[in-house]
Amino acid sequence: MVYVPLFQSCVFNFIEKMQDFHDKDMTEIIPQNFLTLAVSMKSLNIQEVRAKYPDEIANKLIGNNKIITEMTNKNN
């Protein structure tokens, strides 16, 4: 859940830049259903993360989630 929005944004940016720089519509090369991540999105539950992972990993995920959320609020 932490990285899904970032990954999807990267795919959309790739499609856009391929069109801008190379005049290639990637949806003609790669089917649209392969370009969209199909996941159920729910907000990150900090208590669930802490229960599921060791402290070091949980803290990293929670910290990365904060950083990514701040970045996406500033730009795409």
Secondary structure, DSSP 8 states (H G I E B T S, - for coil): --SHHHHHHHHHHHHHHHHHHH---HHHHS-HHHHS---------HHHHHHHS-HHHHHHHHHHHHHHHHHHHH--
